[in-house]
Structure formats: structure tokens, C-alpha cells
Amino acid sequence: MTNREEELLALIRRNPAISQNELAAALGITRSSVAVHITNLMKKGLILGKGYLLRQEDYVCVLGGSNIDISGFPNQKLVLHDSNPGKVKISLGGVGRNIADNLVHLGVPTKLISATGEDVYGKKLIGHANDIGLDVRHSLILSNRATSTYLAILDETGDMKVAISHMDIFEDLSIDFIQTRRQVIEDSKICVIDTNIPTETISYVVDNFKNTEFFLDTVSTTKALKIKDKIGAFHTIKPNKIEAELLSGLEIRSERDLVHVSEYFLDKGVQRVFITLAESGVFYHDGTEHALIPSPKVNVVNATGAGDAFVSALVFARFNQYEMPETARFAMAASVLALRHEETINPSMSRDNVLLTMKELGLDQ
């Protein structure tokens, strides 16, 4: 497929009703050239007929949270019970949304099932998704709920002083709603679930949708406990050290303990275990091989999106049939790329840039 054909398909995926004149204007070519490209795409089986019916391609489904993060930074020492001059930053967030955003950057066709309100923040989230080619057509949009929002006030050192998390909307990601999206989940090659979703919904999905590989993002130590009794339903998990201890009931003090804890998960039915250990690295085990990969030295700009980038890279690697060692190294490099940028999603996230980062860090050996 040529670069022009790829551009054409991307526009059609974003708007299946787009006209040939609109395609021509968007690409800066003639309408007759568009017609030739469409004919070629039909011959290649990528467009199946009139109305730009596209061939079903493999994709990843993400079932998780979408969020707006609002952070306040004082110019000087924070004074409580007073108005502080400073700066306010509004950014897109949510674990599921972040993972989906990274996957699109990595070139993986992705559908996000989440929930937003019909407010200005919800429109911002949906608009961004449409801009980058993230399919959010199956998400829940509610007029009677506010989009999930996280409001944080930081002190002069950058540490969070107080925060309010307004995430009630995710309660509407109910079993009844998920039943209407069953085909989207079951037809996906991989489905990523984050634990912002209600416990009963997660249980229903992993108990009833048997034809999909489920990847787990634990989100936090508290929310991770939601899936403790369902851990064996997940193909791949990525807990950190504390989450792995809580979910297994075993203490981790050595590499031998890491083996025992991962074997606990493998015995439950998990196929692949990745335990992140902050500056100590990443341990992986799939029942056949295991290893501890030390963390490279990194100049951290923002640690917020590293975990989401790691999970996205695990999904990308599985989607592209990477072996375990290469998967772990690729995911580590993706997290480093995230750590190096001030935004949660590094705009330069891509397969090629992750591979370059692997080479730079000596992770390509």
C-alpha cells in the first residue's frame, strides 16, 4: 500500500461518509486522482464496495476511563485558605484513554469504550480522539453526567497538596451497557481493561467473553483489589511490586520472590506476568522463561504517563507477535520515551522512536 493510499484510508476511517471532493481537498490532489486511489484500494481488498465499506482489520479494544486533569501550580509558597497566584493546566487523561492514545501513536487500530458527558470536557476528549484517529464511536456519552475530572492543587515543590476526583460517570459503564458493545469486545484481537470500570462489569466481561485476550492495567493499589478473584482470567498483567504483593499475598524481597509471585499468577491462569520495580527494572515470566531487566538511567521530566506507555507497548508487542524478551525491552523503552516528555502522552511516541530508544539504551541486544 502506498503512502497516499494509507492517508486516504485514514481519512475514510475517521469519516466513512466523506465525499471524493472532500478527500481531494484534504489531500491536496484532484478528485480524479482520489477515484484512481479508491479503485486501487478496492482491487487490494481494503475497500469492499460502495459507501467505503472497509475490510475488517485486527484491532485492539480498550475498556477504561477517560478523564480531564486540572492542575493548579502556585507561583510562590502555597498559602492555604487563600487565593494563590499561579498557573492552571488542563490536560487529557484517564488510564484507558492514555493507553488507547499511545496505541494509536504506535500504529495499532484501536477502539475505546469509555464514558464522557456532553459537556465541554467531554467534547474536548471526543474531539481529540477524532483528530488522532482513535475510534470512540462505541463510548457512552451522557447528557446527565459530568465528564470525569481530576482536580489537583500542587505546592511550590510540585507535590500534590490536595485533590478531588469526580469519576461518578464510570458507574454507568454497567453490564447492561457492555452487553450492547459485546461484538466490539469479542471481535477485538486484544482487549485492555483498567480498574476504573465497576467491579461487576469487569467480572461479567472476563467471565462471558471467552474469545478475546484480556490485558489488565491495575491503575492503583486500591483499585487493583477489584480483580483479585478474577486475576486468572487475564492473559497479561502488569502490576507494580506493591500491587503484585497485594494480589498474591506474597512478599517480594528478592528475585527469587519475584519468581514465586509470578508463578502464583501463572498457576491462576495468567499467561504472561510483568512486574514493574521502578528504578530496579522489570521482571517478566511466562512459565517458560523469566528475567529481570535493570532500568536504564533516565532524566525524568514527567512520570505520569510511563505506566500507560508500558502497557500500550505490551499490547503492541503482542499484537505484532514479539517474543517475551523483546516485548519487555520494547515496553521499557516506551516508558522511557514517556518519562522524557512533559506531557502524559509523548507526541513523538511511535514504533520507530521506541526502537531508536531501545538502541540508545542498549535494550536492543
C-alpha positions as CSV (number, residue, x, y, z in Angstrom):
1,M,0.0,0.0,0.0
2,T,1.4,3.4,-0.9
3,N,1.7,6.4,1.4
4,R,-1.1,8.2,-0.4
5,E,-3.4,5.1,0.0
6,E,-2.6,5.0,3.7
7,E,-3.5,8.7,4.0
8,L,-6.8,8.1,2.1
9,L,-7.7,5.1,4.3
10,A,-7.0,7.1,7.5
11,L,-9.4,9.8,6.3
12,I,-12.1,7.3,5.4
13,R,-11.8,5.5,8.8
14,R,-12.3,8.8,10.6
15,N,-15.3,9.7,8.4
16,P,-16.8,6.9,6.3
17,A,-19.3,9.3,4.8
18,I,-16.6,11.6,3.4
19,S,-17.0,12.5,-0.3
20,Q,-14.4,12.2,-3.0
21,N,-14.3,16.0,-3.3
22,E,-13.6,16.3,0.5
23,L,-10.9,13.7,0.2
24,A,-9.3,15.5,-2.6
25,A,-9.3,18.8,-0.7
26,A,-7.9,17.2,2.4
27,L,-5.0,15.6,0.5
28,G,-4.4,18.4,-1.9
29,I,-5.0,16.3,-5.0
30,T,-7.6,16.1,-7.8
31,R,-10.9,14.2,-7.4
32,S,-9.9,12.0,-10.4
33,S,-6.7,11.0,-8.5
34,V,-8.8,10.1,-5.5
35,A,-11.0,7.9,-7.7
36,V,-7.9,6.1,-9.0
37,H,-6.6,5.5,-5.5
38,I,-10.0,4.2,-4.3
39,T,-10.1,1.8,-7.3
40,N,-6.7,0.5,-6.4
41,L,-7.8,0.1,-2.8
42,M,-10.8,-1.9,-3.9
43,K,-8.6,-4.1,-6.0
44,K,-6.4,-4.8,-3.0
45,G,-9.5,-5.7,-0.9
46,L,-9.0,-2.8,1.5
47,I,-12.3,-1.2,0.4
48,L,-15.1,-3.7,-0.2
49,G,-17.6,-1.6,-2.1
50,K,-19.7,1.5,-2.4
51,G,-20.0,3.7,0.7
52,Y,-16.3,3.0,1.5
53,L,-17.1,-0.3,3.3
54,L,-13.7,-1.2,4.8
55,R,-12.4,-4.6,5.2
56,Q,-12.5,-5.6,8.9
57,E,-9.0,-5.4,10.3
58,D,-7.5,-6.6,13.5
59,Y,-7.8,-4.0,16.3
60,V,-7.4,-3.5,20.0
61,C,-10.3,-2.6,22.2
62,V,-9.7,-0.6,25.4
63,L,-12.3,-0.6,28.1
64,G,-11.4,2.1,30.6
65,G,-11.5,5.6,31.9
66,S,-11.3,8.9,30.1
67,N,-10.5,11.9,32.2
68,I,-9.8,15.6,32.3
69,D,-6.9,16.6,34.6
70,I,-6.9,20.1,36.0
71,S,-3.7,21.0,38.0
72,G,-3.0,24.3,39.8
73,F,0.6,25.4,40.4
74,P,1.3,28.4,42.7
75,N,4.0,30.9,41.7
76,Q,5.3,31.0,45.3
77,K,4.8,29.2,48.5
78,L,1.3,27.8,48.7
79,V,-0.9,29.5,51.2
80,L,-3.9,27.5,52.4
81,H,-7.3,29.1,52.8
82,D,-6.3,31.9,50.4
83,S,-6.2,32.7,46.7
84,N,-2.8,31.9,45.3
85,P,-1.5,33.5,42.1
86,G,-0.2,30.8,39.8
87,K,-0.9,28.7,36.7
88,V,-3.6,26.2,35.8
89,K,-3.0,23.4,33.4
90,I,-5.8,21.3,31.7
91,S,-4.8,18.1,30.1
92,L,-6.4,14.9,28.7
93,G,-6.1,11.9,30.9
94,G,-7.6,8.6,32.1
95,V,-5.8,5.3,32.1
96,G,-7.8,3.7,29.4
97,R,-7.7,6.8,27.2
98,N,-4.0,7.2,27.7
99,I,-3.3,3.6,26.7
100,A,-5.6,4.0,23.6
101,D,-3.9,7.3,22.7
102,N,-0.4,5.6,22.9
103,L,-1.6,2.7,20.8
104,V,-2.8,4.9,18.0
105,H,0.6,6.6,18.1
106,L,2.2,3.2,17.8
107,G,0.1,2.5,14.7
108,V,-2.4,0.0,16.2
109,P,-6.1,0.3,15.2
110,T,-7.8,1.0,18.5
111,K,-11.4,1.3,19.7
112,L,-12.0,3.0,23.1
113,I,-15.1,2.1,25.2
114,S,-15.3,4.7,27.9
115,A,-17.8,7.3,29.2
116,T,-18.0,11.1,28.9
117,G,-20.5,13.8,29.4
118,E,-22.0,16.1,26.8
119,D,-20.1,19.0,28.4
120,V,-17.2,21.0,27.2
121,Y,-14.7,18.5,28.6
122,G,-16.4,15.6,27.0
123,K,-16.4,17.3,23.7
124,K,-12.7,18.0,24.1
125,L,-11.9,14.3,24.7
126,I,-14.1,13.2,21.8
127,G,-12.6,15.9,19.5
128,H,-9.0,14.9,20.3
129,A,-9.9,11.2,19.7
130,N,-11.3,12.0,16.3
131,D,-8.3,14.1,15.4
132,I,-5.8,11.3,16.1
133,G,-7.9,8.5,14.6
134,L,-9.0,6.9,17.8
135,D,-12.3,5.2,17.4
136,V,-14.7,6.3,20.2
137,R,-18.0,5.6,18.4
138,H,-18.8,2.8,21.0
139,S,-18.2,5.0,24.0
140,L,-21.0,6.2,26.2
141,I,-21.9,9.9,26.0
142,L,-24.4,11.1,28.7
143,S,-26.2,14.4,29.0
144,N,-27.0,13.9,32.7
145,R,-23.4,13.2,33.9
146,A,-20.3,15.3,34.1
147,T,-17.2,14.1,32.4
148,S,-14.7,12.5,34.8
149,T,-12.5,15.2,36.2
150,Y,-9.4,15.2,38.5
151,L,-8.7,18.5,40.2
152,A,-5.3,18.8,41.9
153,I,-3.6,21.6,43.8
154,L,0.2,21.3,43.9
155,D,2.6,23.1,46.3
156,E,5.6,25.1,45.3
157,T,7.7,22.0,45.1
158,G,5.4,20.3,42.6
159,D,3.9,17.8,45.1
160,M,0.2,17.3,45.2
161,K,-1.3,19.1,48.3
162,V,-4.9,18.2,47.8
163,A,-7.1,16.8,45.1
164,I,-10.7,16.0,44.2
165,S,-11.6,13.1,41.9
166,H,-15.0,13.3,40.3
167,M,-15.4,10.0,38.5
168,D,-19.1,9.1,39.1
169,I,-19.8,8.7,35.4
170,F,-17.9,5.4,35.2
171,E,-20.7,3.8,37.2
172,D,-22.8,4.0,34.0
173,L,-20.4,1.5,32.3
174,S,-22.8,-1.2,33.5
175,I,-23.3,-4.7,32.5
176,D,-26.4,-3.7,30.5
177,F,-24.4,-1.1,28.6
178,I,-21.5,-3.5,28.0
179,Q,-23.9,-6.1,26.6
180,T,-24.6,-3.6,23.8
181,R,-20.9,-3.5,23.0
182,R,-20.3,-7.2,23.2
183,Q,-19.4,-7.6,19.5
184,V,-16.8,-4.9,19.7
185,I,-15.1,-6.6,22.6
186,E,-15.3,-10.1,21.3
187,D,-14.1,-9.2,17.8
188,S,-11.0,-7.4,19.1
189,K,-7.7,-9.2,18.9
190,I,-6.8,-7.9,22.4
191,C,-9.0,-6.1,25.0
192,V,-7.3,-3.9,27.6
193,I,-9.3,-3.4,30.9
194,D,-8.4,-0.8,33.5
195,T,-9.9,-1.0,37.0
196,N,-11.7,2.3,36.9
197,I,-14.5,0.2,35.5
198,P,-17.1,-1.1,38.0
199,T,-16.1,-4.4,39.6
200,E,-19.3,-6.3,38.4
201,T,-18.7,-5.1,34.8
202,I,-15.1,-6.4,34.8
203,S,-16.3,-9.7,36.2
204,Y,-19.1,-10.0,33.6
205,V,-16.7,-9.3,30.7
206,V,-14.0,-11.7,31.6
207,D,-16.5,-14.4,32.6
208,N,-18.6,-14.2,29.5
209,F,-16.4,-13.0,26.6
210,K,-14.2,-16.0,26.0
211,N,-12.7,-15.4,22.5
212,T,-10.6,-12.4,23.4
213,E,-7.2,-12.0,25.2
214,F,-7.6,-9.6,28.1
215,F,-4.8,-7.4,29.3
216,L,-5.0,-5.8,32.8
217,D,-4.0,-2.3,34.0
218,T,-4.3,-2.3,37.7
219,V,-4.4,1.5,37.9
220,S,-3.7,1.7,41.7
221,T,-3.2,-0.5,44.7
222,T,-6.7,0.1,46.0
223,K,-8.5,-0.4,42.6
224,A,-6.3,-3.5,41.8
225,L,-8.1,-5.4,44.6
226,K,-11.3,-5.3,42.5
227,I,-9.9,-8.1,40.3
228,K,-8.1,-10.2,42.9
229,D,-10.5,-13.1,42.5
230,K,-10.5,-12.7,38.7
231,I,-6.8,-12.4,38.1
232,G,-6.6,-15.7,36.2
233,A,-8.9,-14.5,33.5
234,F,-6.3,-12.1,32.2
235,H,-3.8,-13.1,29.6
236,T,-1.3,-10.4,30.5
237,I,-0.9,-8.4,33.7
238,K,1.5,-5.6,34.7
239,P,1.3,-4.9,38.5
240,N,4.0,-3.0,40.3
241,K,5.7,-4.5,43.3
242,I,3.1,-3.4,45.9
243,E,0.2,-4.5,43.7
244,A,1.8,-7.9,43.0
245,E,2.2,-8.4,46.7
246,L,-1.4,-7.4,47.5
247,L,-2.8,-9.6,44.7
248,S,-0.7,-12.6,45.6
249,G,-0.5,-12.3,49.3
250,L,3.3,-12.9,49.0
251,E,6.1,-10.6,49.9
252,I,8.8,-9.6,47.4
253,R,12.3,-9.1,48.8
254,S,14.4,-10.8,46.2
255,E,14.5,-12.0,42.6
256,R,13.6,-15.5,43.9
257,D,10.4,-14.0,45.4
258,L,9.6,-12.4,42.1
259,V,9.7,-15.9,40.6
260,H,7.4,-17.2,43.3
261,V,4.9,-14.4,43.0
262,S,4.8,-14.6,39.2
263,E,4.3,-18.4,39.4
264,Y,1.3,-17.7,41.7
265,F,-0.3,-15.7,38.9
266,L,0.7,-18.2,36.2
267,D,-0.9,-21.0,38.3
268,K,-4.1,-19.0,38.4
269,G,-4.2,-18.9,34.6
270,V,-2.3,-15.8,33.7
271,Q,-0.2,-16.3,30.6
272,R,2.3,-13.5,31.0
273,V,3.4,-11.5,34.0
274,F,5.3,-8.3,34.0
275,I,6.2,-6.8,37.4
276,T,7.5,-3.2,37.3
277,L,10.0,-2.4,40.0
278,A,10.6,1.4,39.5
279,E,14.4,2.1,39.4
280,S,15.1,-1.7,39.9
281,G,13.7,-2.5,36.5
282,V,11.1,-5.0,35.2
283,F,10.7,-8.7,35.9
284,Y,8.9,-10.9,33.4
285,H,7.7,-14.6,33.4
286,D,5.6,-16.6,31.1
287,G,6.0,-20.0,32.5
288,T,8.9,-20.8,30.1
289,E,11.4,-18.0,30.6
290,H,11.9,-15.3,33.1
291,A,14.4,-12.5,33.7
292,L,14.9,-9.2,35.5
293,I,15.8,-6.3,33.2
294,P,17.5,-3.4,35.1
295,S,16.2,0.1,34.5
296,P,18.4,2.4,32.4
297,K,19.3,5.8,33.9
298,V,16.7,8.3,32.7
299,N,16.3,12.1,33.1
300,V,12.7,12.1,34.3
301,V,10.6,15.1,33.1
302,N,7.2,13.7,33.9
303,A,6.5,10.3,35.4
304,T,2.7,10.4,34.9
305,G,2.4,8.5,31.7
306,A,5.1,5.9,32.0
307,G,2.9,3.1,33.2
308,D,0.3,3.7,30.5
309,A,3.0,3.8,27.8
310,F,4.4,0.5,29.2
311,V,1.0,-1.3,28.9
312,S,0.5,0.1,25.4
313,A,3.8,-1.3,24.3
314,L,3.0,-4.7,25.8
315,V,-0.2,-4.7,23.7
316,F,1.7,-3.5,20.6
317,A,4.2,-6.3,21.1
318,R,1.6,-9.0,21.5
319,F,-0.4,-7.6,18.5
320,N,2.8,-7.9,16.4
321,Q,3.8,-11.3,17.9
322,Y,7.0,-10.2,19.7
323,E,8.8,-12.8,21.9
324,M,8.9,-12.2,25.7
325,P,12.4,-10.7,26.0
326,E,11.8,-8.3,23.1
327,T,8.4,-7.4,24.5
328,A,9.8,-6.4,27.9
329,R,12.6,-4.3,26.3
330,F,10.2,-2.6,23.9
331,A,7.8,-1.8,26.8
332,M,10.7,-0.4,28.9
333,A,11.9,1.8,26.1
334,A,8.3,3.1,25.5
335,S,8.1,4.0,29.2
336,V,11.4,5.9,29.0
337,L,10.1,7.8,26.0
338,A,7.1,8.8,28.1
339,L,9.3,9.8,31.0
340,R,11.2,12.2,28.9
341,H,8.3,14.5,27.9
342,E,6.3,17.0,30.0
343,E,3.0,15.8,28.6
344,T,1.4,12.5,29.7
345,I,1.4,11.3,26.0
346,N,4.7,12.0,24.3
347,P,3.7,13.3,20.8
348,S,6.8,11.6,19.4
349,M,5.6,8.1,20.6
350,S,5.9,5.7,17.6
351,R,7.2,2.3,16.8
352,D,10.3,3.7,15.1
353,N,11.1,6.1,18.0
354,V,10.7,3.3,20.6
355,L,13.1,1.2,18.6
356,L,15.6,4.1,18.4
357,T,15.2,4.5,22.2
358,M,15.9,0.8,22.6
359,K,19.1,1.1,20.6
360,E,20.2,4.2,22.5
361,L,19.7,2.5,25.9
362,G,21.3,-0.8,24.8
363,L,17.9,-2.6,25.1
364,D,18.1,-4.0,21.5
365,Q,20.7,-6.7,22.4
